[in-house]
Structure formats: C-alpha cells, structure tokens
Amino acid sequence: MKSALLAALILAAGQSRRSAPINKLLATDQAGETLIAHTVTQVLASPASPVWVVTGHQAAAIRQSLTGRAVNFVHAPDYEQGLSASLRAGLAALPGSIAAVMVCLGDMPFVTAATLDRLIGGFVPGHIIVPVHHGQRGNPVLWDRHFIPEMMQITGDQGARGLLARYPEAVIEIPVADVGVLRDCDTAEELEGVMNFKYLIDSV
C-alpha cells in the first residue's frame, strides 16, 4: 500500500547543457518511451506518494511525455539558476503532512522500484537515507521533513548533498545491489550506448 507520508520529487527542469541543444529527458528508447517516463514509471511503482515532477526547460514537452501517469506537476520559473531552484520549487509544493521526501533525479532511469522500496523501508524518522553501491553513495536520497527548511535555503547549481556532511550522525546508508543509483545519463554516448535511447530531434 502506498504511504501518504513519504513523497517523491522528480527533478526534471534542467537545461541538459551537456547534451544541448537536445533535451536528454525527452530522448526515447526503441519503443518510443522517453527517458523521464522511465524514471517516473519506477517511482510510481514504489510506495512513494504523492509523486511530484518539477518542470522547467521545455516544460510542456515533459508534461506531454508523462500524459496519463499519476503525478503532480510544479514548475520552477527560475530553473535557469540551477538544480537548487528546481529543488526549492518542488519542496514548496509538498503537502505539510509528509514525513519525508525522496529526491529523485529525472536522468536516472536505471534505479529500480525495488531499490526505492528498500530505501523507503529503511526510513527512520529524523534521518537521511542514502543508497550505497560498493561503498559509493548514490541517488535518490530520502530526507526527513526536518531538513526541508535548510534544503530550501540552498542556492546555485547544486542539490542538498552538502547537508550529508553537515549531519553525518543523521545519515543511514542502505547497501544496494542496484548500480543504477550511481548511473545518470548526460551525453549522447551514455544515452545511445547504455540505454539505446535516441534523441527526439523535434523536441527542441
């Protein structure tokens, strides 16, 4: 059963500078499924609820690619300022009743629902849950709502990972076999070579 207390934010507002002028989130596989749709599918299959997608660059195309999926959308008008702008917009949209929020990156479609289940199952109030694959910390990270005010103060092109060093006593590492927690997609080579995605040229 999905919990109403553990929300998920999927950050999908970026400008894909490393794959410019193409938006990597709108790259498709051979079945026509976009990269962002793959990420959303896995999150929706987990116990996280509600699920919010933060849009920015090419927002209309991102929303269209997720038609029919049970997600909420929030737009980050200042997305050009970097990752923190997307994070702040998403956090501001969350209902006050949540106990924690799992921050997911839209360009990490390899993370499986089973891994997300494992992270959510390891949640302890007041703590930060981090997946670890072969000793390396990855994404997504599950944050107790206690940390949201500080997350809202972050600026620039960075997320909240700096808080992990600030609160080491609050971090719980969850070992996972899923290498997807370390693997994102930034370049054409990564998209085509690893996931066999192609670019949607008409999405520009």
C-alpha positions in Angstrom: 0.0 0.0 0.0 1.3 3.4 -0.9 2.0 5.7 2.1 0.7 9.2 2.1 3.6 10.3 4.2 6.6 9.6 2.1 6.6 11.8 -1.0 8.8 11.8 -4.1 10.2 14.7 -6.0 11.5 14.0 -9.5 13.7 16.9 -10.7 13.1 17.3 -14.5 13.7 21.1 -15.0 17.3 21.1 -16.2 18.5 22.5 -19.5 20.6 19.4 -20.4 23.6 21.5 -21.2 25.9 18.6 -21.8 23.6 17.2 -24.4 22.5 20.6 -25.8 20.7 21.5 -27.9 18.8 18.3 -27.3 16.9 17.7 -24.0 18.1 14.3 -22.7 14.9 13.8 -20.7 13.0 13.7 -24.0 15.3 11.1 -25.6 13.3 7.9 -26.4 14.0 4.2 -26.5 13.1 2.0 -29.4 9.5 1.7 -28.1 9.1 5.5 -28.1 9.3 5.8 -24.3 11.1 8.9 -23.0 13.9 8.8 -20.5 11.9 10.9 -18.0 9.0 8.5 -18.4 11.2 5.5 -17.5 12.3 7.3 -14.3 8.7 8.2 -13.4 7.5 4.7 -14.0 9.9 3.3 -11.5 9.0 5.9 -8.9 5.3 5.3 -9.3 5.8 1.6 -8.8 7.3 2.3 -5.4 5.5 3.1 -2.1 6.2 6.8 -2.5 3.1 9.0 -2.6 2.4 11.7 -3.7 4.8 12.0 -6.6 5.7 15.4 -7.9 7.6 16.2 -11.1 9.4 19.6 -11.2 9.5 21.1 -14.7 11.4 24.0 -16.2 13.1 23.7 -19.5 10.7 22.5 -22.2 8.0 22.1 -19.5 5.2 21.4 -21.9 7.0 18.6 -23.7 7.9 17.0 -20.4 4.3 17.1 -19.2 3.1 15.7 -22.5 5.6 12.8 -22.3 4.0 11.9 -19.0 0.4 12.0 -20.0 -1.7 9.5 -18.2 0.7 9.0 -15.3 -0.5 9.7 -11.8 1.9 12.5 -11.0 1.6 16.1 -9.9 3.5 18.9 -11.6 5.1 22.0 -10.3 7.0 24.5 -12.4 10.3 26.1 -11.4 10.2 29.5 -13.1 13.8 30.2 -12.1 15.1 26.8 -13.3 17.9 28.5 -15.2 19.6 29.3 -11.8 20.4 25.6 -11.5 19.5 22.5 -9.6 18.7 24.2 -6.3 15.9 26.2 -8.0 14.2 23.0 -9.0 14.6 21.6 -5.6 13.1 24.6 -3.9 10.1 24.7 -6.2 9.4 21.1 -5.6 9.8 21.3 -1.8 7.5 24.3 -1.6 4.7 22.3 -3.4 4.8 19.4 -1.0 1.9 18.9 1.4 2.6 19.7 5.0 1.6 16.2 6.1 4.6 14.4 4.7 7.1 12.7 7.0 9.9 12.6 4.4 10.7 13.3 0.8 12.7 11.2 -1.7 14.5 13.5 -4.1 15.0 11.7 -7.5 16.9 12.9 -10.5 15.0 12.7 -13.7 18.0 11.5 -15.7 18.5 8.4 -13.5 16.1 5.9 -15.1 18.1 2.8 -14.1 17.1 3.0 -10.4 14.5 0.2 -9.9 11.3 0.3 -7.9 12.7 -2.5 -5.7 15.6 -0.2 -4.8 13.2 2.6 -3.9 11.2 0.2 -1.8 14.4 -0.7 0.1 15.2 2.9 0.8 11.7 3.7 1.9 11.6 0.6 4.1 14.8 1.8 5.8 13.4 5.1 6.7 13.9 6.2 10.3 12.3 9.5 11.5 14.8 12.3 11.8 17.3 10.7 9.4 18.6 10.8 5.9 18.5 7.6 3.9 21.2 7.2 1.3 21.8 4.2 -1.1 25.3 2.8 -1.3 26.6 0.6 -4.1 30.0 -1.0 -3.5 30.9 1.8 -1.0 29.8 4.7 -3.2 26.9 6.9 -2.2 24.3 7.4 -4.9 20.8 8.7 -5.6 17.9 9.1 -4.8 18.2 10.3 -1.2 15.3 10.2 1.3 15.1 13.2 3.6 13.2 13.5 6.8 11.0 16.6 6.6 13.1 18.2 9.4 15.7 19.0 6.8 13.4 20.7 4.4 13.9 24.3 5.8 17.6 24.0 5.2 17.1 22.5 1.8 15.0 25.5 0.9 18.0 27.8 1.6 20.3 26.1 -0.9 21.3 28.2 -3.9 23.2 27.7 -7.2 23.6 24.7 -9.4 23.7 22.1 -6.5 21.3 19.9 -4.6 21.2 19.1 -0.9 24.1 16.6 -0.7 26.1 19.1 1.2 23.8 18.5 4.2 25.1 14.9 4.4 28.5 16.2 5.6 26.8 18.7 7.9 24.7 16.0 9.6 26.8 12.8 9.4 25.0 11.4 12.5 21.7 11.5 10.7 22.8 9.6 7.7 21.8 6.0 7.3 23.5 4.1 4.4 21.5 1.4 2.8 23.6 -1.1 0.7 22.0 -1.8 -2.6 23.0 -4.1 -5.5 21.5 -1.7 -8.0 24.2 0.1 -9.9 21.5 2.4 -11.2 21.9 4.6 -8.1 25.2 5.7 -9.5 24.4 6.0 -13.2 22.9 9.0 -14.8 22.7 10.0 -18.5 24.4 13.2 -19.6 25.8 12.7 -23.1 24.7 11.2 -26.4 27.2 8.3 -25.9 25.6 7.4 -22.5 22.1 7.6 -23.9 22.8 5.6 -27.0 25.4 3.2 -25.7 24.0 2.3 -22.4 20.2 2.7 -22.8 19.9 2.6 -26.6 17.9 5.8 -26.5 17.7 8.1 -29.5 17.1 11.8 -29.5 13.8 13.3 -30.3 15.0 16.0 -32.6 11.6 17.6 -32.9 11.5 18.2 -29.1 13.9 21.1 -29.4 
